[in-house]
């Protein structure tokens, strides 16, 4: 396996639909993340061993940036053509993905924390593998999201 590096994300399209979130990559392909996302306050530690994708949207939820955490399978060129970013963390690393959004390792899990007062939009975390999919939205404890269900 070749070495993977961090890749900066580009702005991509986002659409909230019944049952989940659709992300449109720069190359025109779309991916559907099942939901609705479970609201969690402040942060989430994903189940161990999952592929973790963090989506931060603009305030209107029309576009956003997507970052894969510790993805060692996808080639840099593919990420760049789709607009998806990547961050590689070591066992004790912490990285700021976006102002107000931090990721860190927690054993075989990933911890994503967000301060909704700092983030000018919404923060979603998708954790999946061949067996299951989990969707979360990090919300302020005083504000349970926008009430849209997704």
LUMZAGU-645205 format. One line per field, with one value per atom (N, C-alpha, C): residue in three letters; y, x, z. Coordinates in steps of 0.1 Angstrom, whole numbers, always signed. Each point is the difference from the previous one (the first is absolute). Last residue first. Example, Ala and Ser with C-alpha at 12.3 -4.5 7.8 and 13.67 -1.06 7.14 Angstrom:
BEGIN
residu: (SER, SER, SER, ALA, ALA, ALA)
north: (-22, +11, +11, -57, +12, +12)
east: (+128, +9, -8, +3, -9, +9)
up: (+71, +0, +8, -1, +0, +0)
% end
This chain:
BEGIN
residu: (UNK, UNK, UNK, UNK, UNK, UNK, UNK, UNK, UNK, UNK, UNK, UNK, UNK, UNK, UNK, UNK, UNK, UNK, UNK, UNK, UNK, UNK, UNK, UNK, UNK, UNK, UNK, UNK, UNK, UNK, UNK, UNK, UNK, UNK, UNK, UNK, UNK, UNK, UNK, UNK, UNK, UNK, UNK, UNK, UNK, UNK, UNK, UNK, UNK, UNK, UNK, UNK, UNK, UNK, UNK, UNK, UNK, UNK, UNK, UNK, UNK, UNK, UNK, UNK, UNK, UNK, UNK, UNK, UNK, UNK, UNK, UNK, UNK, UNK, UNK, UNK, UNK, UNK, UNK, UNK, UNK, UNK, UNK, UNK, UNK, UNK, UNK, UNK, UNK, UNK, UNK, UNK, UNK, UNK, UNK, UNK, UNK, UNK, UNK, UNK, UNK, UNK, UNK, UNK, UNK, UNK, UNK, UNK, UNK, UNK, UNK, UNK, UNK, UNK, UNK, UNK, UNK, UNK, UNK, UNK, UNK, UNK, UNK, UNK, UNK, UNK, UNK, UNK, UNK, UNK, UNK, UNK, UNK, UNK, UNK, UNK, UNK, UNK, UNK, UNK, UNK, UNK, UNK, UNK, UNK, UNK, UNK, UNK, UNK, UNK, UNK, UNK, UNK, UNK, UNK, UNK, UNK, UNK, UNK, UNK, UNK, UNK, UNK, UNK, UNK, UNK, UNK, UNK, UNK, UNK, UNK, UNK, UNK, UNK, UNK, UNK, UNK, UNK, UNK, UNK, UNK, UNK, UNK, UNK, UNK, UNK, UNK, UNK, UNK, UNK, UNK, UNK, UNK, UNK, UNK, UNK, UNK, UNK, UNK, UNK, UNK, UNK, UNK, UNK, UNK, UNK, UNK, UNK, UNK, UNK, UNK, UNK, UNK, UNK, UNK, UNK, UNK, UNK, UNK, UNK, UNK, UNK, UNK, UNK, UNK, UNK, UNK, UNK, UNK, UNK, UNK, UNK, UNK, UNK, UNK, UNK, UNK, UNK, UNK, UNK, UNK, UNK, UNK, UNK, UNK, UNK, UNK, UNK, UNK, UNK, UNK, UNK, UNK, UNK, UNK, UNK, UNK, UNK, UNK, UNK, UNK, UNK, UNK, UNK, UNK, UNK, UNK, UNK, UNK, UNK, UNK, UNK, UNK, UNK, UNK, UNK, UNK, UNK, UNK, UNK, UNK, UNK, UNK, UNK, UNK, UNK, UNK, UNK, UNK, UNK, UNK, UNK, UNK, UNK, UNK, UNK, UNK, UNK, UNK, UNK, UNK, UNK, UNK, UNK, UNK, UNK, UNK, UNK, UNK, UNK, UNK, UNK, UNK, UNK, UNK, UNK, UNK, UNK, UNK, UNK, UNK, UNK, UNK, UNK, UNK, UNK, UNK, UNK, UNK, UNK, UNK, UNK, UNK, UNK, UNK, UNK, UNK, UNK, UNK, UNK, UNK, UNK, UNK, UNK, UNK, UNK, UNK, UNK, UNK, UNK, UNK, UNK, UNK, UNK, UNK, UNK, UNK, UNK, UNK, UNK, UNK, UNK, UNK, UNK, UNK, UNK, UNK, UNK, UNK, UNK, UNK, UNK, UNK, UNK, UNK, UNK, UNK, UNK, UNK, UNK, UNK, UNK, UNK, UNK, UNK, UNK, UNK, UNK, UNK, UNK, UNK, UNK, UNK, UNK, UNK, UNK, UNK, UNK, UNK, UNK, UNK, UNK, UNK, UNK, UNK, UNK, UNK, UNK, UNK, UNK, UNK, UNK, UNK, UNK, UNK, UNK, UNK, UNK, UNK, UNK, UNK, UNK, UNK, UNK, UNK, UNK, UNK, UNK, UNK, UNK, UNK, UNK, UNK, UNK, UNK, UNK, UNK, UNK, UNK, UNK, UNK, UNK, UNK, UNK, UNK, UNK, UNK, UNK, UNK, UNK)
north: (+163, -2, +13, +1, -15, -5, +47, -6, -15, +33, -5, -7, +20, +9, -5, -13, +0, +10, -5, -13, -1, +35, +1, -14, +9, +8, +1, -25, -5, +8, -3, +8, -6, -32, +12, +6, -38, +6, +13, -46, +14, +6, -52, +9, +14, -56, +14, +8, -53, +8, +15, -55, +14, +8, -55, +10, +14, -41, -6, +10, +8, -9, -5, +46, -11, -9, +54, -11, -11, +52, -10, -13, +58, -13, -11, +53, -10, -13, +58, -14, -9, +55, -10, -14, +55, -12, -10, +56, -10, -12, +34, +7, -9, -7, -4, +7, +9, +4, -4, -13, +15, +6, -48, +6, +15, -36, +11, +7, -52, +12, +10, -51, +9, +13, -56, +13, +9, -49, +10, +13, -56, +14, +9, -53, +8, +14, -37, -3, +8, +22, -15, -3, +44, -5, -16, +49, -14, -4, +47, -6, -15, +52, -15, -5, +49, -7, -15, +52, -14, -7, +49, -6, -15, +22, +8, -5, -36, +12, +8, -39, -2, +13, -13, +9, -2, -38, +9, +9, -38, +8, +10, -51, +13, +7, -44, +10, +14, -41, -5, +11, +17, -10, -4, +21, +2, -12, +26, -12, +4, +21, +3, -14, +23, -12, +6, +17, +1, -12, +11, -5, +1, +9, +12, -5, -25, +0, +12, -8, +1, +0, -6, +13, +2, -42, +10, +13, -33, -2, +10, -1, +5, -1, -19, +14, +6, -50, +7, +15, -38, +9, +7, -29, -8, +9, +11, -4, -7, +35, -8, -3, +27, -12, -9, +36, -1, -14, +36, -14, +0, +42, -5, -14, +43, -14, -4, +48, -6, -14, +33, -2, -6, +22, -5, -2, +11, -3, -5, +16, -14, -4, +44, -4, -14, +19, +3, -5, -26, +14, +2, -46, +8, +15, -48, +13, +8, -54, +9, +13, -49, +12, +10, -56, +11, +12, -53, +12, +12, -58, +11, +12, -39, +5, +10, -24, -6, +5, +7, -3, -6, +36, -14, -4, +51, -10, -14, +47, -10, -11, +55, -15, -8, +54, -9, -14, +42, +3, -9, -17, +13, +0, -26, -2, +13, -24, +12, -4, -30, +1, +12, -7, +0, +1, -22, +13, -1, -26, +8, -3, -14, -3, +8, +13, -4, -1, +1, +2, -6, +22, -10, +3, +13, +3, -12, +24, -11, +4, +31, -3, -12, +21, -8, -3, +22, +9, -7, -19, +3, +9, -6, +0, +4, -22, +8, -2, -8, -2, +9, -22, +12, -5, -20, +2, +12, -16, -12, +2, +35, -9, -13, +42, -7, -9, +42, -8, -5, +15, +1, -9, +25, -7, +1, +9, +1, -9, +20, -9, +2, +22, +2, -9, -15, +11, +1, -20, -2, +12, -21, +11, -2, -38, +6, +11, -34, +8, +7, -47, +13, +8, -54, +10, +12, -44, +9, +10, -50, +12, +9, -55, +12, +12)
east: (-335, +13, +7, -39, +1, +12, -15, -4, +0, +12, -13, -5, +44, -9, -14, +36, +0, -11, +4, +0, +0, +17, -7, +1, +21, -12, -8, +41, -9, -13, +27, +1, -10, +18, -9, +4, +15, +4, -7, -14, +2, +4, +2, -1, +0, -4, +0, -3, +17, -5, +1, +0, +2, -6, +19, -9, +4, +22, -10, -11, +41, -9, -12, +18, +8, -10, +3, -6, +10, -15, +9, -6, -5, -5, +11, -16, +11, -7, -9, -4, +11, -15, +11, -6, -14, -4, +12, +2, -7, -2, +34, -10, -8, +30, -2, -12, +11, +11, -2, -30, +0, +11, -5, -10, +0, +38, -6, -9, +22, -3, -7, +29, -6, -2, +12, -2, -7, +31, -8, -1, +10, +3, -9, +21, -11, +5, +24, -3, -11, +24, +2, -2, -8, -4, +0, +16, -1, -4, -14, +11, -2, -19, -1, +13, -32, +12, -2, -24, -1, +13, -7, -10, -2, +23, -2, -12, +23, -8, -1, +24, -4, -5, +37, -12, -3, +25, +1, -13, +33, -13, +2, +25, -1, -14, +23, -2, -2, +7, -7, -3, +5, +8, -8, -21, +3, +8, -17, +6, +5, -37, +9, +4, -26, +4, +10, -42, +13, +3, -31, +0, +14, -15, -1, +0, +6, -13, -3, +43, -10, -14, +36, +1, -10, +4, -6, +0, +21, -15, -6, +47, -6, -15, +25, +0, -7, -12, +11, -2, -22, -3, +13, -1, -3, -1, +6, +12, -1, -26, -3, +14, -11, +8, -4, -34, +10, +6, -26, +2, +11, -33, +13, -1, -30, +0, +15, -32, +13, -1, -41, +8, +13, -54, +14, +8, -46, +0, +14, -18, +0, +0, +1, -12, +0, +38, -13, -12, +43, -2, -13, +26, -7, +0, +30, -3, -7, +14, -6, -3, +31, -5, -5, +11, -1, -6, +24, -6, +1, +0, +5, -8, +10, -9, +7, +16, +2, -9, -17, +13, +0, -38, +4, +13, -5, -6, +3, -7, +11, -7, -14, -3, +13, -21, +9, -5, -26, +14, +10, -50, +5, +15, -36, +9, +6, -41, +6, +8, -10, -3, +7, -16, +11, -5, -32, +5, +11, +7, -2, -15, +44, -13, -2, +28, +3, -14, +19, -11, +4, +25, +0, -11, +16, -7, +1, +28, -6, -6, +24, -14, -6, +45, -1, -14, +11, +3, -1, -31, +14, +3, -43, +4, +14, -35, +12, +3, -45, +7, +11, -30, +7, +7, -47, +15, +5, -48, +8, +15, -28, -7, +9, +27, -11, -6, +39, -7, -13, +49, -15, -6, +50, -7, -15, +52, -14, -6, +52, -8, -15, +54, -14, -8, +49, -6, -14, +45, -13, -3, +50, -9, -13, +36, -5, -10, +43, -12, -3, +24, +3, -13, +23, -11, +3, +30, -2, -12, +2, +8, -4, -1, -9, +9)
up: (+91, -6, -2, +24, +0, -7, +11, -14, +0, +36, +0, -13, +14, -6, -1, +40, -14, -5, +47, -5, -16, +41, -13, -7, +42, +2, -13, +2, +10, +2, -46, +12, +10, -40, +3, +13, -41, +12, +2, -27, -1, +13, -26, +12, -5, -17, -4, +12, -17, +11, -5, -20, -2, +12, -12, +5, -4, -16, +9, +4, -27, -8, +8, +17, -6, -7, +25, -7, -3, +21, +4, -6, -2, -5, +3, +16, +1, -5, -2, -1, +1, +9, +0, +1, -17, +8, -2, +0, -8, +9, +9, -7, -9, +48, -14, -6, +45, -9, -14, +34, +1, -9, +6, -9, +0, +10, +8, -10, +2, -7, +10, -7, +8, -7, -6, -7, +10, +0, +7, -8, -11, -3, +9, +7, -4, -3, +19, -14, -5, +39, -2, -15, +3, +13, -1, -29, +1, +14, -26, +7, +0, -21, +0, +8, -4, +2, +0, -12, -2, +2, +1, +9, -1, -41, +13, +8, -29, -4, +13, +2, -14, -5, +39, -3, -14, +32, -11, -1, +31, +0, -11, +18, -7, +3, +13, +10, -6, -27, +12, +11, -50, +7, +12, -46, +14, +5, -49, +6, +14, -38, +11, +5, -47, +9, +10, -39, +7, +8, -47, +14, +6, -46, +9, +15, -44, +6, +9, -21, -11, +5, +31, -6, -11, +20, +10, -7, -25, +1, +9, -2, -13, +0, +36, +1, -12, +14, -5, +0, +34, -12, -4, +39, -12, -13, +49, -6, -13, +37, -11, -7, +41, +0, -11, +2, +11, +0, -37, +5, +10, -17, +3, +5, -26, +5, +2, -5, -2, +7, -23, +11, -3, -16, -4, +13, +3, -15, -4, +45, -3, -15, +26, -8, -3, +23, +8, -7, -15, +2, +8, +8, -10, +3, +10, +6, -11, +10, -9, +8, +4, +7, -10, +5, -9, +8, +8, +6, -10, +5, -9, +5, +36, -10, -9, +42, -13, -12, +51, -5, -14, +16, +3, -6, +12, -9, +4, +27, -2, -8, +6, -1, -2, +17, -7, +1, +13, +1, -7, +7, +5, +0, -34, +12, +4, -35, +6, +12, -45, +14, +6, -53, +10, +14, -37, +3, +10, -37, +13, +4, -39, +6, +13, -45, +14, +7, -54, +10, +13, -47, +11, +9, -55, +13, +9, -46, +7, +13, -29, -3, +6, +6, -12, -4, +41, -11, -13, +39, -2, -12, +35, -14, -2, +40, -2, -15, +35, -13, -2, +44, -6, -13, +28, +0, -6, +5, +3, +0, -26, +10, +1, -13, -6, +11, -10, +11, -6, -23, -1, +11, -21, +11, -2, -28, +2, +10, +0, -7, +3, +6, +2, -9, +15, -8, +3, +29, -6, -9, +13, +3, -7, +16, -12, +4, +21, +2, -13, -5, +7, +2, -8, -3, +8, -21, +11, -4, -20, -1, +12, -3, +0, +0)
% end
